[in-house]
Amino acid sequence: MERRQRRRGGTAVAVGILLGLGTGATGCSGSGAAAEDTGDVKGAGDPVAALHRAADALRSAGSSKAGTSMEMAAGGTRVTIRGRGVYDYRRRLGRLTVMLPEDPTGASGHRPITELLAPGALYMKNRGAGVPADKWVRVDTATLSDGNLVTGGATDPYAAAEVLRGTREATFVGRTEVAGTAVRHYRGTADLARAARYAAPGVRASLAAAAEGFATAAVPFDAYLDDQGRIRKLRQRFSFVNGRRRAAVEVASTLLLYGFGAPVEVTLPAPADIYAGRIAEDGPGAGGNRPVH
């Protein structure tokens, strides 16, 4: 019971960022892809097998730069949160700068959130909600009902790739380009419970939590893999329940990976720099203040 309560609190963090901030509307993110050739299926191979190997291909690449975009409909408008940074797939360490939406007047009232991604933990600076400016908030990702797939407004790149291990069915759509790189476009559906069974050990607990915490364990996706099998673009659609309205909220997360082999320097905060108080939940579905770890 206590574990379930902590997981619900984790969803409230995600709702607080995605919904509590979202009075300003922005347009949908650009696809970054050229027109698709849906008629050419030569060389596609087995789509499901290719997607199952995508996370391994990222580990072989070592690191990359990353761009993230998370979209959702809120109050009749479409809210988009964008991020940019770097990620080390072998050490599972990353750093993202997450840009929050503008307000209706076009002015940005929020400072960018700095996020550090680490095995089992998410660190956020400038989280707001009463947290001192010089302190970090640490969240145990195993307690998050979304497995850190939507918390903080950005999907952990390696976790997103591990979701593809749960692919049950997929089709080869065609050849296209992403940012000038030739890719194969696959479309399919992954199952979070299956992904958790086959994921790398450090990711299994988070994906298992997501399988239980989302409104559905099914994750529709569009994946664009280069000739080395590496993800260049990945768009996944998640559905979670807004606790206050008891209605499913659809979130589309888009990941762009480029600059493979880029240097990644991530220094995790010292214990003295981590906020030990309570943070307020800003969004609908939030259940008041909650402790941080």
Secondary structure, DSSP 8 states (H G I E B T S, - for coil): -HHHHHHHHHHHHHHHHHTTTTTS--------B---BTT--TT---HHHHHHTHHHHHHHH-EEEEEEEEEEEETTEEEEEEEEEEEETTTTEEEEEEE----TTS---S--EEEEEETTEEEEES--TT--TT-EEEEEGGG-TTTTSSGGGS--HHHHHHHGGGEEEEEEEEEEEETTEEEEEEEEEEEHHHHHHHS-HHHHHHHHHHHHHSS-SEEEEEEEE-TTS-EEEEEEEEEEEETTTTEEEEEEEEEEEE-TT---------GGGB--SEEE--STT--SEEE--
